[in-house]
């Protein structure tokens, strides 16, 4: 009986030691780079390098020095080393539509009729002074652009196998749309209201 108990204890210890947890990290820096490229392209600018942000936390390091770290479950760290793929026909088509539409949106952004909200989507700020036809055009453009932005985020996440991270992709793009907005464009403020950049 004692031999069986000892065998069970040894097997249990081996099971704990051999546990492996796989952590897959969302490639935020690569998505930031893609967002810089696409937003610059849509706005008709050349994309530049984004400096590393100090607020980024480094990935945790495997291993340790305590007995539990040595004998306990191990973690395997899988980090996507390749660039985020934005070369699919669907993504190329969305980017092309957004570039073309930007020429129509720019006068409305410049004059303040349209602003960029906190989530990086376009929002009609005011239609004062616009005729009925122009009001309809502003609403059509904003709706089409926001639909394409959603499609772009979903497509990037799906193609790159992080479909559950669409919200993270959107958040990165939202920051980039706002950061790269032209001077004079209106940005929604967290407390409500709008402010020209």
ABEGO torsion letter per residue (X at the ends): XAAAAAAAAAAAAAAAAABBBBBBBBBAAAAAAAAAAAAAAAAGBBBBBBBBBAABBBBBBBEEABAAAAABBBBBBBBBABBBBAABAAAAAAAAAAAAAAAAAAAAAAAGABBBBAAGBBBBABABGBBAAAAAAAAAAAAAAAAAAAAAAAAAAAAAGBAAAAAAAAAAAAAAAAAABBBGBBBBBAAEEBBBX
